[in-house]
Amino acid sequence: MIIRSVNEIDYPLKKEIRALEKRCTQADNVTSLTDLDDSLNVHKEMNHTFLCYEDKRLIAFCHLFIPTDAEAELSARTDPEFRRKGYFSALLKRTLEEVKHFHIPDILLVGQPGVFAASLLDHLGASYDFSEYVMSLDRAAYHPPKTDLQLEVKQQTLRELERLIEISVSSFGDNRKEARKLIEMALLAPHREGYMAVFKNQIIGICYARFDENEAFLFGLGIDSAFQGKGLGKTFLVHLLDRLFSRAVHTVKLDVDSRNRAALNIYQDAGFAPIDTVNYYRMHVKETEAIIYDRERKD
């Protein structure tokens, strides 16, 4: 067994990972692939992908998404032929070491329902935290709902950074330091654009899009708390969709917390439909590491 740790994924490695994922998704009867984009990770020098090889063949990997210092999201796959043989545990230990080095206290284990056995979650000390729906809307099925509010959508620039930070703090409860990092990374990363909603000459909303061929993925849509409850979020979304579908975009996707009924209603009114569910299981890094080493000593 050989384990590699990397902080960049080139095209040949991405092909290896996708080939492994194809074998896993077919065996597990799931559809989602790991988002391998690292442009929003807060620590550029941090290894985010951990790869396990047998006879030069990739048989397992772990991948981290680290948008804040508070927690890292962990996606993992093991080839069906090599499961229950300790490969995931070996990768996880290496992953925990890296996360600890950067003083990140929690990991969210990410997977579709049924991917992680209850026994594995118990083994890791992981507890269910929340779920997200992956929602999708095709241009052919888009029929914009009527809205009478006069709102303008403009592309963000760093000139508006301080106001964008204020909206992020107000709408998501972010602290200013993390909000600044995320906004700067989103604006400077390739294949991404930031948008702002302007209402009565005031910036009141933010949203970002990541582009991959003919798809756009929306994230970070928020309205200043002082302007919430007035229909501006729905209007902002409709104008965004009009803008995206007027380009070469065929499909728009987004994630939404299953507990956020207000956001769900807005997206469904615009025509979005759920295509997948993703569960998040929380692990406290020090506790999980202690559990793993304690079990190893007993074995």
TORVEX-389601 format. One record per residue (C-alpha): chain; residue in three letters; x, y, z. Coordinates in Angstrom, 1 decimal. Layout:
<pts>
+--------+---------+--------+--------+--------+
: cadena : residuo :     xx :     yy :     zz :
+--------+---------+--------+--------+--------+
:      A :     ALA :      X :      Y :      Z :
...
+--------+---------+--------+--------+--------+
</pts>
This chain:
<pts>
+--------+---------+--------+--------+--------+
: cadena : residuo :     xx :     yy :     zz :
+--------+---------+--------+--------+--------+
:      A :     MET :    0.0 :    0.0 :    0.0 :
:      A :     ILE :    1.3 :    3.4 :   -1.0 :
:      A :     ILE :   -0.3 :    6.7 :    0.2 :
:      A :     ARG :    0.2 :   10.0 :   -1.6 :
:      A :     SER :   -0.9 :   13.4 :   -0.3 :
:      A :     VAL :   -1.3 :   16.3 :   -2.8 :
:      A :     ASN :   -2.5 :   19.9 :   -2.9 :
:      A :     GLU :   -3.0 :   20.0 :   -6.6 :
:      A :     ILE :   -4.9 :   17.7 :   -9.0 :
:      A :     ASP :   -3.7 :   17.6 :  -12.6 :
:      A :     TYR :   -5.7 :   16.1 :  -15.5 :
:      A :     PRO :   -4.2 :   12.6 :  -15.3 :
:      A :     LEU :   -4.9 :   12.3 :  -11.6 :
:      A :     LYS :   -8.4 :   13.6 :  -12.1 :
:      A :     LYS :   -9.0 :   10.9 :  -14.7 :
:      A :     GLU :   -7.7 :    8.3 :  -12.2 :
:      A :     ILE :  -10.1 :    9.6 :   -9.5 :
:      A :     ARG :  -13.1 :    9.7 :  -11.9 :
:      A :     ALA :  -12.4 :    6.1 :  -13.0 :
:      A :     LEU :  -12.4 :    4.9 :   -9.4 :
:      A :     GLU :  -15.6 :    6.9 :   -8.7 :
:      A :     LYS :  -17.3 :    5.3 :  -11.7 :
:      A :     ARG :  -16.7 :    1.8 :  -10.2 :
:      A :     CYS :  -17.9 :    3.0 :   -6.8 :
:      A :     THR :  -21.1 :    4.7 :   -8.0 :
:      A :     GLN :  -22.1 :    1.7 :  -10.1 :
:      A :     ALA :  -21.6 :   -0.6 :   -7.1 :
:      A :     ASP :  -23.4 :    1.7 :   -4.6 :
:      A :     ASN :  -26.2 :    2.8 :   -7.0 :
:      A :     VAL :  -25.5 :    6.5 :   -6.4 :
:      A :     THR :  -24.9 :    9.3 :   -8.9 :
:      A :     SER :  -22.8 :   12.1 :   -7.4 :
:      A :     LEU :  -19.2 :   12.7 :   -8.1 :
:      A :     THR :  -16.8 :   14.5 :   -5.8 :
:      A :     ASP :  -16.3 :   18.2 :   -6.4 :
:      A :     LEU :  -12.5 :   18.4 :   -6.8 :
:      A :     ASP :  -12.3 :   22.1 :   -7.2 :
:      A :     ASP :   -9.9 :   23.6 :   -4.6 :
:      A :     SER :  -10.1 :   27.3 :   -5.4 :
:      A :     LEU :  -12.1 :   28.2 :   -2.2 :
:      A :     ASN :   -9.8 :   26.3 :    0.2 :
:      A :     VAL :   -8.5 :   28.7 :    2.8 :
:      A :     HIS :   -5.1 :   27.1 :    3.1 :
:      A :     LYS :   -3.5 :   26.8 :   -0.3 :
:      A :     GLU :   -0.5 :   24.9 :    1.0 :
:      A :     MET :   -2.6 :   22.3 :    2.7 :
:      A :     ASN :   -2.8 :   18.8 :    1.2 :
:      A :     HIS :   -6.4 :   18.2 :    0.4 :
:      A :     THR :   -6.4 :   14.9 :   -1.5 :
:      A :     PHE :   -5.1 :   11.6 :   -0.1 :
:      A :     LEU :   -4.6 :    8.7 :   -2.5 :
:      A :     CYS :   -4.1 :    5.0 :   -1.8 :
:      A :     TYR :   -2.5 :    2.7 :   -4.4 :
:      A :     GLU :   -2.0 :   -1.1 :   -4.7 :
:      A :     ASP :    0.2 :   -2.3 :   -7.5 :
:      A :     LYS :    0.2 :    1.2 :   -9.0 :
:      A :     ARG :   -3.7 :    1.2 :   -9.1 :
:      A :     LEU :   -5.7 :    3.8 :   -7.3 :
:      A :     ILE :   -8.0 :    1.9 :   -5.0 :
:      A :     ALA :   -9.2 :    4.6 :   -2.5 :
:      A :     PHE :   -9.0 :    8.4 :   -1.9 :
:      A :     CYS :  -10.1 :   11.0 :    0.5 :
:      A :     HIS :  -10.7 :   14.6 :   -0.6 :
:      A :     LEU :  -11.1 :   17.7 :    1.6 :
:      A :     PHE :  -13.0 :   20.9 :    0.9 :
:      A :     ILE :  -11.8 :   23.6 :    3.4 :
:      A :     PRO :  -13.7 :   26.8 :    3.0 :
:      A :     THR :  -13.2 :   28.0 :    6.6 :
:      A :     ASP :  -10.9 :   27.3 :    9.6 :
:      A :     ALA :  -13.9 :   25.9 :   11.5 :
:      A :     GLU :  -14.4 :   22.6 :    9.6 :
:      A :     ALA :  -13.4 :   20.6 :    6.6 :
:      A :     GLU :  -15.7 :   18.6 :    4.4 :
:      A :     LEU :  -14.5 :   15.1 :    3.6 :
:      A :     SER :  -15.5 :   13.0 :    0.6 :
:      A :     ALA :  -14.1 :    9.4 :    0.3 :
:      A :     ARG :  -14.3 :    6.4 :   -2.0 :
:      A :     THR :  -12.9 :    2.9 :   -1.8 :
:      A :     ASP :  -12.9 :    0.5 :   -4.7 :
:      A :     PRO :  -15.6 :   -2.2 :   -4.0 :
:      A :     GLU :  -13.0 :   -5.0 :   -4.4 :
:      A :     PHE :  -10.8 :   -3.5 :   -1.6 :
:      A :     ARG :  -13.4 :   -2.6 :    1.1 :
:      A :     ARG :  -13.2 :   -3.7 :    4.7 :
:      A :     LYS :   -9.5 :   -4.2 :    4.4 :
:      A :     GLY :   -8.3 :   -1.1 :    6.3 :
:      A :     TYR :   -7.5 :    1.2 :    3.3 :
:      A :     PHE :  -10.0 :    3.9 :    4.3 :
:      A :     SER :   -8.8 :    3.9 :    7.9 :
:      A :     ALA :   -5.2 :    4.3 :    6.7 :
:      A :     LEU :   -6.2 :    7.2 :    4.5 :
:      A :     LEU :   -8.3 :    8.8 :    7.2 :
:      A :     LYS :   -5.5 :    8.7 :    9.7 :
:      A :     ARG :   -3.3 :   10.6 :    7.2 :
:      A :     THR :   -6.1 :   13.0 :    6.6 :
:      A :     LEU :   -6.6 :   13.7 :   10.3 :
:      A :     GLU :   -2.9 :   14.4 :   10.7 :
:      A :     GLU :   -3.1 :   17.1 :    8.0 :
:      A :     VAL :   -6.3 :   18.6 :    9.4 :
:      A :     LYS :   -4.8 :   18.7 :   12.9 :
:      A :     HIS :   -1.6 :   20.4 :   11.6 :
:      A :     PHE :   -3.8 :   23.3 :   10.4 :
:      A :     HIS :   -5.8 :   23.4 :   13.7 :
:      A :     ILE :   -9.2 :   22.6 :   12.1 :
:      A :     PRO :  -11.3 :   21.1 :   14.9 :
:      A :     ASP :  -14.1 :   19.3 :   13.0 :
:      A :     ILE :  -14.6 :   17.2 :    9.9 :
:      A :     LEU :  -18.0 :   16.8 :    8.1 :
:      A :     LEU :  -18.1 :   13.4 :    6.4 :
:      A :     VAL :  -20.1 :   13.9 :    3.1 :
:      A :     GLY :  -22.1 :   11.2 :    1.3 :
:      A :     GLN :  -25.3 :   10.2 :   -0.3 :
:      A :     PRO :  -27.8 :    8.2 :    1.8 :
:      A :     GLY :  -26.7 :    4.7 :    2.2 :
:      A :     VAL :  -23.0 :    5.2 :    1.2 :
:      A :     PHE :  -21.8 :    5.0 :    4.8 :
:      A :     ALA :  -22.8 :    2.0 :    6.9 :
:      A :     ALA :  -24.1 :    2.8 :   10.4 :
:      A :     SER :  -21.3 :    0.6 :   11.8 :
:      A :     LEU :  -18.7 :    2.7 :   10.1 :
:      A :     LEU :  -20.2 :    6.0 :   11.4 :
:      A :     ASP :  -20.3 :    4.5 :   14.9 :
:      A :     HIS :  -16.7 :    3.3 :   14.5 :
:      A :     LEU :  -15.6 :    6.8 :   13.7 :
:      A :     GLY :  -17.7 :    8.6 :   16.3 :
:      A :     ALA :  -19.5 :   10.4 :   13.5 :
:      A :     SER :  -23.0 :   11.8 :   14.2 :
:      A :     TYR :  -25.6 :   13.0 :   11.7 :
:      A :     ASP :  -25.5 :   16.8 :   11.4 :
:      A :     PHE :  -27.7 :   17.9 :    8.4 :
:      A :     SER :  -28.6 :   17.2 :    4.8 :
:      A :     GLU :  -28.6 :   19.2 :    1.6 :
:      A :     TYR :  -30.6 :   18.8 :   -1.5 :
:      A :     VAL :  -28.9 :   19.1 :   -4.9 :
:      A :     MET :  -31.3 :   21.0 :   -7.1 :
:      A :     SER :  -31.2 :   21.5 :  -10.9 :
:      A :     LEU :  -33.0 :   23.5 :  -13.5 :
:      A :     ASP :  -32.6 :   23.1 :  -17.3 :
:      A :     ARG :  -33.0 :   26.1 :  -19.6 :
:      A :     ALA :  -35.7 :   24.3 :  -21.6 :
:      A :     ALA :  -37.8 :   23.9 :  -18.5 :
:      A :     TYR :  -37.3 :   27.5 :  -17.2 :
:      A :     HIS :  -40.4 :   29.6 :  -17.0 :
:      A :     PRO :  -39.5 :   32.7 :  -14.9 :
:      A :     PRO :  -42.0 :   33.5 :  -12.2 :
:      A :     LYS :  -43.5 :   37.0 :  -12.4 :
:      A :     THR :  -41.9 :   39.7 :  -10.2 :
:      A :     ASP :  -42.7 :   43.4 :  -10.1 :
:      A :     LEU :  -39.7 :   44.5 :   -8.0 :
:      A :     GLN :  -37.2 :   46.7 :   -9.8 :
:      A :     LEU :  -33.8 :   45.2 :   -9.1 :
:      A :     GLU :  -30.6 :   45.2 :  -11.0 :
:      A :     VAL :  -27.9 :   42.5 :  -11.2 :
:      A :     LYS :  -24.3 :   43.6 :  -11.6 :
:      A :     GLN :  -21.0 :   41.8 :  -11.6 :
:      A :     GLN :  -19.0 :   42.1 :   -8.5 :
:      A :     THR :  -15.6 :   43.7 :   -8.4 :
:      A :     LEU :  -13.1 :   44.2 :   -5.5 :
:      A :     ARG :  -14.1 :   47.8 :   -5.3 :
:      A :     GLU :  -17.3 :   46.8 :   -3.5 :
:      A :     LEU :  -15.5 :   44.3 :   -1.2 :
:      A :     GLU :  -16.4 :   46.0 :    2.1 :
:      A :     ARG :  -20.1 :   46.1 :    1.3 :
:      A :     LEU :  -20.0 :   42.5 :    0.0 :
:      A :     ILE :  -18.4 :   41.5 :    3.3 :
:      A :     GLU :  -21.2 :   43.3 :    5.2 :
:      A :     ILE :  -23.9 :   41.4 :    3.3 :
:      A :     SER :  -22.1 :   38.1 :    3.9 :
:      A :     VAL :  -21.9 :   38.7 :    7.6 :
:      A :     SER :  -25.5 :   39.9 :    7.8 :
:      A :     SER :  -27.1 :   37.1 :    5.8 :
:      A :     PHE :  -24.9 :   34.1 :    6.8 :
:      A :     GLY :  -23.5 :   35.0 :   10.2 :
:      A :     ASP :  -20.0 :   34.8 :    8.9 :
:      A :     ASN :  -17.2 :   36.6 :   10.7 :
:      A :     ARG :  -15.6 :   39.4 :    8.7 :
:      A :     LYS :  -12.2 :   37.6 :    8.3 :
:      A :     GLU :  -13.7 :   34.4 :    6.8 :
:      A :     ALA :  -16.2 :   36.4 :    4.6 :
:      A :     ARG :  -13.3 :   38.5 :    3.2 :
:      A :     LYS :  -11.3 :   35.4 :    2.3 :
:      A :     LEU :  -14.2 :   33.6 :    0.7 :
:      A :     ILE :  -15.2 :   36.6 :   -1.4 :
:      A :     GLU :  -11.7 :   37.4 :   -2.5 :
:      A :     MET :  -11.1 :   33.7 :   -3.5 :
:      A :     ALA :  -14.4 :   33.5 :   -5.4 :
:      A :     LEU :  -13.7 :   36.7 :   -7.3 :
:      A :     LEU :  -10.1 :   35.8 :   -8.2 :
:      A :     ALA :  -10.6 :   32.1 :   -9.0 :
:      A :     PRO :  -10.9 :   31.0 :  -12.6 :
:      A :     HIS :  -14.3 :   29.9 :  -14.0 :
:      A :     ARG :  -16.2 :   31.8 :  -11.3 :
:      A :     GLU :  -18.2 :   35.0 :  -11.3 :
:      A :     GLY :  -19.7 :   37.1 :   -8.4 :
:      A :     TYR :  -22.9 :   39.0 :   -8.7 :
:      A :     MET :  -24.6 :   41.6 :   -6.6 :
:      A :     ALA :  -28.2 :   42.7 :   -6.4 :
:      A :     VAL :  -28.7 :   46.5 :   -6.5 :
:      A :     PHE :  -32.0 :   47.8 :   -5.2 :
:      A :     LYS :  -32.7 :   51.6 :   -5.1 :
:      A :     ASN :  -29.0 :   52.3 :   -5.7 :
:      A :     GLN :  -27.9 :   50.1 :   -2.8 :
:      A :     ILE :  -26.2 :   46.7 :   -2.9 :
:      A :     ILE :  -28.4 :   44.4 :   -1.0 :
:      A :     GLY :  -27.5 :   40.9 :   -2.2 :
:      A :     ILE :  -24.7 :   38.6 :   -3.3 :
:      A :     CYS :  -24.3 :   35.4 :   -5.2 :
:      A :     TYR :  -21.6 :   33.4 :   -7.0 :
:      A :     ALA :  -21.4 :   31.0 :   -9.9 :
:      A :     ARG :  -18.9 :   28.4 :  -10.9 :
:      A :     PHE :  -18.9 :   27.4 :  -14.5 :
:      A :     ASP :  -18.1 :   23.9 :  -16.0 :
:      A :     GLU :  -18.8 :   23.7 :  -19.7 :
:      A :     ASN :  -22.5 :   24.3 :  -20.2 :
:      A :     GLU :  -23.4 :   24.1 :  -16.5 :
:      A :     ALA :  -23.4 :   26.8 :  -13.8 :
:      A :     PHE :  -23.4 :   26.0 :  -10.1 :
:      A :     LEU :  -24.8 :   28.8 :   -7.8 :
:      A :     PHE :  -23.6 :   29.2 :   -4.3 :
:      A :     GLY :  -23.5 :   31.9 :   -1.6 :
:      A :     LEU :  -26.8 :   33.5 :   -2.5 :
:      A :     GLY :  -27.7 :   35.9 :    0.4 :
:      A :     ILE :  -29.7 :   39.0 :    1.0 :
:      A :     ASP :  -28.8 :   41.7 :    3.6 :
:      A :     SER :  -31.0 :   40.9 :    6.7 :
:      A :     ALA :  -32.5 :   44.4 :    6.6 :
:      A :     PHE :  -34.0 :   43.6 :    3.2 :
:      A :     GLN :  -35.2 :   40.1 :    3.8 :
:      A :     GLY :  -38.8 :   39.1 :    3.7 :
:      A :     LYS :  -39.6 :   41.5 :    0.9 :
:      A :     GLY :  -39.4 :   39.2 :   -2.1 :
:      A :     LEU :  -36.0 :   40.5 :   -3.1 :
:      A :     GLY :  -34.3 :   37.1 :   -2.9 :
:      A :     LYS :  -36.7 :   35.6 :   -5.4 :
:      A :     THR :  -36.3 :   38.6 :   -7.7 :
:      A :     PHE :  -32.5 :   38.4 :   -7.5 :
:      A :     LEU :  -32.6 :   34.6 :   -8.4 :
:      A :     VAL :  -34.9 :   35.2 :  -11.4 :
:      A :     HIS :  -32.7 :   37.9 :  -12.7 :
:      A :     LEU :  -29.6 :   35.7 :  -12.2 :
:      A :     LEU :  -31.2 :   32.9 :  -14.1 :
:      A :     ASP :  -32.3 :   35.2 :  -16.9 :
:      A :     ARG :  -28.7 :   36.3 :  -17.2 :
:      A :     LEU :  -27.2 :   32.8 :  -17.1 :
:      A :     PHE :  -29.6 :   31.2 :  -19.5 :
:      A :     SER :  -29.0 :   34.1 :  -22.0 :
:      A :     ARG :  -25.5 :   32.7 :  -22.3 :
:      A :     ALA :  -24.3 :   29.2 :  -23.2 :
:      A :     VAL :  -25.5 :   27.8 :  -19.9 :
:      A :     HIS :  -27.9 :   24.9 :  -20.3 :
:      A :     THR :  -28.3 :   23.8 :  -16.7 :
:      A :     VAL :  -28.0 :   25.6 :  -13.4 :
:      A :     LYS :  -27.5 :   23.6 :  -10.1 :
:      A :     LEU :  -27.3 :   24.5 :   -6.5 :
:      A :     ASP :  -27.2 :   23.0 :   -3.0 :
:      A :     VAL :  -29.7 :   24.0 :   -0.3 :
:      A :     ASP :  -29.9 :   23.0 :    3.3 :
:      A :     SER :  -32.9 :   20.7 :    3.8 :
:      A :     ARG :  -33.9 :   22.7 :    6.9 :
:      A :     ASN :  -34.1 :   26.0 :    5.0 :
:      A :     ARG :  -37.8 :   25.9 :    3.9 :
:      A :     ALA :  -37.8 :   29.5 :    2.8 :
:      A :     ALA :  -34.9 :   29.0 :    0.4 :
:      A :     LEU :  -36.4 :   25.7 :   -0.8 :
:      A :     ASN :  -39.7 :   27.4 :   -1.7 :
:      A :     ILE :  -37.9 :   30.2 :   -3.6 :
:      A :     TYR :  -35.9 :   27.7 :   -5.7 :
:      A :     GLN :  -38.9 :   25.4 :   -6.3 :
:      A :     ASP :  -41.0 :   28.5 :   -7.4 :
:      A :     ALA :  -38.2 :   29.3 :   -9.9 :
:      A :     GLY :  -38.5 :   25.7 :  -11.3 :
:      A :     PHE :  -35.6 :   23.9 :   -9.5 :
:      A :     ALA :  -36.2 :   20.3 :   -8.7 :
:      A :     PRO :  -34.2 :   18.1 :   -6.3 :
:      A :     ILE :  -32.0 :   15.5 :   -8.0 :
:      A :     ASP :  -30.0 :   14.2 :   -5.1 :
:      A :     THR :  -29.6 :   14.3 :   -1.3 :
:      A :     VAL :  -26.3 :   14.6 :    0.5 :
:      A :     ASN :  -25.9 :   13.8 :    4.2 :
:      A :     TYR :  -23.3 :   15.4 :    6.5 :
:      A :     TYR :  -21.9 :   13.6 :    9.5 :
:      A :     ARG :  -19.8 :   15.5 :   12.0 :
:      A :     MET :  -16.6 :   14.2 :   13.5 :
:      A :     HIS :  -14.5 :   16.0 :   16.1 :
:      A :     VAL :  -11.0 :   15.5 :   14.9 :
:      A :     LYS :   -9.3 :   14.8 :   18.3 :
:      A :     GLU :  -12.1 :   12.4 :   19.4 :
:      A :     THR :  -12.2 :   10.5 :   16.1 :
:      A :     GLU :   -8.4 :   10.1 :   16.2 :
:      A :     ALA :   -8.5 :    8.9 :   19.7 :
:      A :     ILE :  -11.2 :    6.3 :   18.8 :
:      A :     ILE :   -9.2 :    5.0 :   15.9 :
:      A :     TYR :   -6.0 :    4.6 :   17.9 :
:      A :     ASP :   -7.9 :    3.0 :   20.8 :
:      A :     ARG :   -9.5 :    0.4 :   18.6 :
:      A :     GLU :   -6.1 :   -0.3 :   16.9 :
:      A :     ARG :   -4.5 :   -0.9 :   20.3 :
:      A :     LYS :   -7.3 :   -3.3 :   21.3 :
:      A :     ASP :   -7.0 :   -5.2 :   18.0 :
+--------+---------+--------+--------+--------+
</pts>
